[in-house]
Amino acid sequence: MIDIHSHILPGIDDGSKSFEDSLQLAKAAIDEGIQTIIATPHHQNGKYRNEKRDIIQLTKELNEAFQQHDIPLNVLPGQETRLHGEMVEEWRSGKLLTLAEHTKYIFVELPHDHVPRYAKRLLFEIQLEGLIPIVVHPERNVEMMEHPSILYDMVEKGILTQITAASVVGRFGKKTKKRTHQLIENNLTHFIASDAHNTTSRGFFMEKAYSEVEKVHGIQTRFFLMENAALLVDGDTVQRMEPTRMKKKKFLGLF
């Protein structure tokens, strides 16, 4: 299994605080059946700045430490960048990092409570740079879930999205779980990832999430999401299904 979103690098954001924490996260990942994990520390979210060069170096050091401890987990470098006006400039200056370093896929995090007015324009500018933005955990964005047409318009224009395993299984509450399954049902998401921060409150839940997807949406949907993670890591073109609009009446009826 491949996990494309985690905070396993020690001491640089609100995830792992130390190598011991990273070691515990690695063991938990292996117990989940994860063999490859992308480390995606926060960048430019108002609190943390983690640039490409530093992430690559720390990822190398963590892999070496895992090898010394006989931990069979391969960590790849990545970054979770908050949408901000200088993203294109940061990409051109070598501060931004795509997932697994060699791909064209780049994580984009939106604020929790809204979608910035400049988001549509900036995401398009990122695409013009030859990158493929992946909006992370859209099911946890308040404005996007109140107005699901925002997400539909993004996906229709080639933006990808990644939902959180914990959302799929209800760890963020029943409403978020329902939102998340609607995104799957309407072909508005392309990946499941853990966004794991620790082994207590923000763990992996990957196997439970995939089992839930298979139960509710069928085994083909499970394979679709799992294969996309593998295609991403290899730098290949991921699979997309034609998105459909979420019915607003039905959606608002969830509350």
N, C-alpha and C positions, 0 to 999 in steps of 0.2 A: 504494500500500500504506500502511496505517496501523499504527503501532507504539504501543501504549498503555502501555508501561512502559519507562522509560529513566532514566539518571542523567547527563543531558547538561548540566544546569545547572552552571556552574563554581564550584568552591571551597566547596561547602557540605556535601558528604558524601564517601563513598568512591568516587565516580564521577569525573567530569571535575575536574581540579585547576586548570585555567586556561581562559581563552578560547581559547587555541591548541588545547587538548585538545578543547574543545567544537566547534571548527571542524573538527578531524579526524574527530570522531564524526559531525558533520553530513555531511561528504563521504562517509564510509563508509555512512551511512544512505541517501543519494541513490544511491549505487552499488548498494544493495540494492533500489532501486525504491521506497523510502519517501518519501512526500511530506508526511505529517503524523505528528508524534511527540508523545507526551505526556511531559513531564518530571515524574518522580515521585521526588523526593529522599526519603531516609529521614527519618522523624519518630518521636521517642520510642522509639528502639530501644536506649536506654542510652548512646548516644554522640552522636547527632545530634538536634537540635530544629530543625525547619524549619516555621514556621507559615504559614498561608494568605497573609497580607499580603505577607510577604517573598518567597514563591515567585512570586506573581503579578507583583510588581515585577521580579524577576530574569528571569522569562520574557519580559516586555515588553522589557527591555534586550537580551536575547539575540536576540530576533526583529529588533530594530532593527539590531543588529550584523550579523546574517546578511544583511539587506537591503542594507546598505552594502557587503558583500562579494559581493553577487550570489549568495547561497546560497539556492536555491529549496526551503527546508525550513520548514514552518510548525510552530512549537513551541507546544503548549498546556500550561497549568499543571495539575499534579496533585500527588499526595503518596502516599508509601508509609508508612503508619502501622503501627507495631507494636501489636498488641493489648495494651491496658492498661486498668486499671480506671476511668480518668477520660475514656474516649473520648467518652461521651455528653455529659459536661460540657464537654469541649473543643469538641465540635460546636456546642453551644448558645452558647458564648462566641465563636465565630467563628475558632477556631484551626485547625480541620480543613478540608480542601479536597477536594471531590469531583473526579473526573476530568473534565478539560476545563472545570472551574469551574462550568458551568451544569447538569450532570447530577446524577442521584441516585446514581450509582455511586461507591463509595468502596473504595479498596484497603485490605486488612487483611493484615498480615504476622504469621505465627506464629513463635515461637521455632523454631530449627532442629531441636532434638532432642525436642520434646514439644508436646502440645496442652494449654494451661492448663485446669484444671478448670472455671474460670468462663467458658470460651470460648462454650459453648452459650448460656448465659444472656445474656452480653454481646452476642453477635451478634443475638440476638432483640431486645434492647433497642435496638440500632442500627436494626434493621428497623422498630421501632415509631416511630422518628424520621422514617420515610419514606425512609430510605436503603436502598440495595441493596449489601450487602457483597460484595466479590470477594476471595476468599482467593488470595493470590499463591503461585506455585510450590509447590503441595501435594506434588508428586512429590519434593521435597527435604526434607520433614518426616519425621523418622525414625519417630515414633510413629504418624503417620497412615498411613504405608506399611506398618507392621507390623500395624496394625489398620484396614484400609480401610473398615470399617463406619462409622468416625467421619466420614469424608468423605462417604460415601453419605448418612448421616443429615443432614448439613449441606445437601447439594445438594437432597435431598428437601424440605427446609424453605425452599427459595428462595435459598440462598446460591449465588453463582456462583464459578467458579474460573478461574485463568489459569495455564497452563503456560508454561515457558520454551523458546524456540526451541532453545537449546543442548542442552536435555535431550532434545528430540525427535531430534536428530541424533547423540546419544551423546557430547557434549563433557563431560558429568559422569560418564561411565562407562556400561558395558553394563547394569548393574542399574537405574540411574536411567532409562536409555532404555526398558527393558522396562516399568518402572512407568508411565512417561509414556504409552506406547502403550496400556497397559491402561486408563488413565484415559480416553483417547479412545474406545476400544472400548466402554467401559461408560457412555458419555455422562455422565462425571463432570467434564468441563471444557468451557469455553465460549469461551476465547480462547487464542491464541498471541501472545506478546510477547517482545521481546528481553531485557529487563532488562540492556541494554548499559551497561557501566561504562567501557569503554575500547576501543581498536581492536586490542588484543593478546590478552590472556587472556580478556576478557569482551566479545566483540563481538556482532554482530547475528544472523547465521545465519538470518534470516527466510525468505529465498527457499529456502534448503536445507531448512528445516523444513517449509514448505508443500509443497515437492516430495516430501518424505518422507511426509507425511500423504496426499497424493494417491496415491502409489505403494502404501502399505500399507492405507489406509482408503477410498480412492476419491475422485473429484473432488468429489462432493457434500459430503463432510466438509470438504474444503479450502474450498469456497465458504461453507459454514456458518460456519466459524471466521473467515474473512476478512470476511464480511458482518457478523458480530457486532461486530467492531471499528468498522466504519462506523456501525452502529446506535448503538453506545455514544457515539461522538463527537457524533452528532446528538442525543443525549438520548432516543432512541427505545427501545422495549422490545426487548431482545435475544431471539434464538431460544433455546429450550431443548428438549432431547430428554429423554424419560423415562429417568431413570437406572436402571442395573441394578447389583446387588451384584457386586463382584469376588469370585470364588471363592477363599477363603482358601487352600485346599490348593494350587490352581494357583499362587496368588501366592507362597506360601512356597517353592514349588518353584523359584522363580527364583534363590534364593540357593544 
